[in-house]
């Protein structure tokens, strides 16, 4: 495959900024870069409209039968509280009967259902929560929020607010992997992998600069955003993260939340 024709997609959320720092410049001669919602990127990768994309982990599982493979050790993970993925409940957690799911991430939607089934034995009826819909207006006992708006939940509305990264870590003792760079089959990818790793490493070196640029538009202070990047998020896919990925995969199979199970994950 001619690398100059590659179509590459990255998530448009705040948590990807360290991964895509200077990436357009590094991709000159490789192909084009587009930004979009994670679920849309996954759909475009599956349809062959993208060759490489930063997609949610559950979408990686769904594409394994198509030959998907992880292209880089650059990823979005957490080991404990993630801050930007939260369950907000008006009732005690074990009494949740209806759950509104933020449509922006299928991985987080599956994760909260997995944790509710595993820890409380409940499978609430789910309804979608649109990107523009106010969470407090949802007719549901609880709401899953992701991204920027999960960081500032409305005050005085919810009885319990639970960080899903922390909840997962308490249950499994493992990190959680939200998204990875995934490639369709058909090309070598080693040179592109190096560019993705280089962009991640540069982003980590420039976190204060990224935080200063992004804090205001997202309603955050620079120290808060810097703490989010430095302490809540991790951007490498190592052995512990792969173990967490496998545990998530197995949990989805056991609870029937994964429609395309596979016997094992590729190395």
C-alpha positions in Angstrom: 0.0 0.0 0.0 1.2 3.5 -0.8 1.5 5.2 2.6 0.8 8.6 1.1 -2.8 7.5 0.5 -3.4 6.3 4.1 -6.6 7.7 5.7 -6.1 8.1 9.5 -8.7 9.1 12.0 -8.4 10.3 15.6 -10.8 11.0 18.3 -11.8 14.6 18.7 -12.1 14.6 22.5 -9.9 16.5 24.9 -8.2 13.3 26.2 -6.6 12.7 22.8 -4.7 16.0 22.7 -1.3 14.5 23.9 -1.6 11.7 21.3 -2.2 14.0 18.3 0.3 16.8 19.2 1.9 17.7 16.0 0.6 14.6 14.3 -0.5 16.3 11.1 3.0 17.5 10.5 4.4 14.0 11.2 2.0 12.5 8.8 3.1 14.5 5.8 3.9 11.9 3.2 1.8 9.3 5.0 -1.8 10.4 4.3 -4.6 12.5 5.7 -5.8 13.0 9.3 -9.4 13.5 10.3 -11.0 14.1 13.7 -14.4 12.6 14.7 -16.3 11.0 17.5 -15.0 7.5 18.5 -18.2 5.6 17.4 -18.0 7.3 14.0 -14.4 6.5 13.6 -15.1 2.8 14.4 -17.8 2.8 11.8 -15.6 4.3 9.2 -12.8 1.9 9.9 -15.1 -1.0 9.6 -16.5 0.3 6.3 -13.0 0.7 4.9 -13.2 4.5 4.8 -10.2 4.7 7.2 -7.1 2.6 7.2 -6.0 3.4 10.8 -8.0 5.0 13.6 -7.9 5.7 17.3 -10.9 3.6 18.3 -12.5 2.4 21.5 -11.4 -0.9 22.7 -14.8 -2.6 22.3 -14.6 -1.7 18.6 -11.2 -3.3 18.3 -12.8 -6.5 19.7 -15.6 -6.3 17.2 -13.1 -6.0 14.3 -10.8 -8.9 15.2 -12.5 -11.2 12.8 -11.6 -8.6 10.0 -7.9 -8.8 10.9 -7.7 -5.6 13.1 -4.4 -5.2 14.9 -3.0 -2.7 17.4 -0.5 -0.5 15.5 1.2 1.4 18.3 1.8 1.4 22.0 0.3 4.9 22.2 -3.2 4.6 23.8 -5.6 6.2 26.2 -5.7 4.3 29.5 -6.1 4.9 33.2 -5.1 3.2 36.5 -7.7 4.4 38.9 -9.9 7.5 38.7 -10.2 8.8 35.1 -12.4 11.8 35.9 -14.0 12.0 32.5 -16.1 8.8 32.6 -18.7 8.8 35.4 -21.9 7.2 36.4 -24.4 9.6 38.0 -27.3 8.1 39.9 -30.4 9.5 41.5 -30.9 6.3 43.4 -28.6 3.8 45.3 -26.6 1.9 42.7 -28.2 -1.5 43.3 -31.6 0.1 42.7 -30.9 1.4 39.2 -33.6 0.2 36.8 -33.1 2.6 33.9 -29.8 3.9 32.6 -29.2 6.7 30.1 -26.0 6.0 28.1 -23.9 8.8 26.5 -23.9 8.0 22.8 -20.3 9.2 22.4 -18.5 6.0 23.5 -19.6 2.4 23.2 -16.7 1.2 25.3 -17.8 3.2 28.4 -21.4 2.2 27.8 -20.4 -1.5 27.8 -18.1 -1.0 30.8 -20.8 0.5 33.1 -23.2 -2.3 32.2 -20.5 -4.9 32.9 -19.7 -3.4 36.3 -23.4 -3.2 37.3 -23.9 -6.9 36.3 -20.7 -8.1 38.0 -21.0 -6.1 41.3 -24.7 -5.8 41.8 -26.3 -8.4 39.5 -28.5 -5.9 37.7 -29.1 -5.1 34.0 -31.0 -1.9 33.8 -33.0 -0.9 30.8 -30.9 1.5 28.7 -31.9 4.6 26.7 -29.6 6.8 24.6 -28.4 10.2 25.9 -27.7 12.5 22.9 -24.6 14.7 22.8 -26.7 17.8 23.1 -29.2 16.4 25.6 -28.9 17.7 29.2 -28.2 14.7 31.5 -30.5 16.0 34.2 -33.4 16.0 31.7 -33.0 12.3 31.0 -35.9 10.1 32.2 -33.7 7.5 33.9 -32.5 6.6 37.3 -28.9 7.0 36.3 -26.8 8.5 33.6 -23.4 7.6 32.1 -21.5 10.7 31.0 -18.2 10.8 29.2 -15.8 13.4 28.0 -15.7 17.0 29.0 -19.2 17.2 30.4 -18.5 14.4 32.8 -16.0 16.6 34.6 -18.6 19.1 35.7 -21.8 17.2 36.7 -24.8 19.3 37.8 -24.8 19.9 41.5 -27.5 18.7 43.8 -29.2 16.4 41.3 -27.5 13.0 41.9 -27.2 10.8 45.0 -24.1 9.0 43.8 -21.3 9.9 41.4 -19.0 7.0 40.5 -15.8 7.2 38.5 -15.7 4.2 36.2 -11.9 4.1 36.0 -11.7 3.8 39.8 -14.6 1.3 39.9 -12.9 -0.9 37.4 -9.6 -0.8 39.2 -11.3 -1.7 42.5 -13.0 -4.7 40.9 -10.0 -6.0 38.9 -6.9 -4.4 40.2 -6.0 -3.6 36.6 -5.7 -0.5 34.4 -8.5 0.1 31.9 -7.8 0.8 28.2 -10.3 3.2 26.5 -8.8 3.5 23.0 -5.9 2.4 20.8 -4.5 3.0 17.4 -5.9 0.2 15.3 -5.1 -0.7 11.7 -7.0 -2.6 9.1 -5.0 -5.5 7.4 -3.1 -4.9 4.3 0.0 -2.8 5.0 3.2 -3.0 7.0 2.6 0.0 9.2 6.0 0.2 11.0 6.8 3.6 9.7 3.4 5.0 10.6 3.7 3.3 14.1 6.9 5.3 14.7 5.1 8.5 13.8 2.3 7.8 16.2 4.7 7.0 19.0 6.7 10.2 18.3 3.6 12.3 18.4 2.6 10.8 21.8 6.1 11.3 23.2 6.1 14.9 22.0 2.7 15.5 23.5 3.8 14.3 26.9 6.8 16.7 26.8 4.4 19.6 26.0 1.6 18.9 28.5 1.8 22.4 30.1 1.5 24.0 26.6 -1.5 21.8 25.7 -3.2 22.5 29.0 -2.7 26.2 28.6 -4.3 26.1 25.1 -7.2 23.8 25.9 -8.3 24.6 29.5 -10.3 27.8 28.8 -12.4 26.4 25.9 -13.3 23.4 28.0 -14.2 25.3 31.2 -11.2 24.0 33.1 -8.4 25.7 34.9 -4.8 25.0 33.6 -3.8 23.2 36.8 -6.9 21.0 36.7 -6.3 20.0 33.1 -2.6 19.4 33.7 -3.5 17.1 36.6 -6.0 15.3 34.3 -3.3 14.7 31.7 -0.5 13.8 34.2 -2.4 11.8 36.8 -5.7 10.6 35.6 -4.7 9.5 32.1 -1.9 7.3 30.9 -0.9 7.1 27.3 1.1 3.8 26.9 -0.1 0.3 26.2 2.2 -2.0 28.3 1.8 -5.5 29.8 -0.5 -4.3 32.6 -2.7 -2.4 30.2 -2.9 -5.5 27.9 -3.9 -7.6 30.9 -6.7 -5.0 31.7 -7.8 -5.2 28.0 -8.0 -8.9 28.2 -10.0 -8.8 31.5 -12.4 -6.4 29.9 -12.7 -8.6 26.8 -13.4 -11.7 29.0 -15.9 -9.8 31.1 -17.9 -8.7 28.1 -18.0 -12.3 26.8 -19.1 -13.7 30.2 -21.9 -11.2 30.5 -23.1 -11.5 26.9 -22.2 -7.8 26.1 -19.7 -8.8 23.3 -21.4 -10.0 20.1 -18.2 -11.2 18.4 -16.1 -13.1 21.1 -12.7 -14.4 20.2 -10.6 -17.0 22.0 -7.7 -14.7 22.6 -6.4 -11.3 21.8 -3.4 -10.9 19.4 0.0 -10.1 20.9 
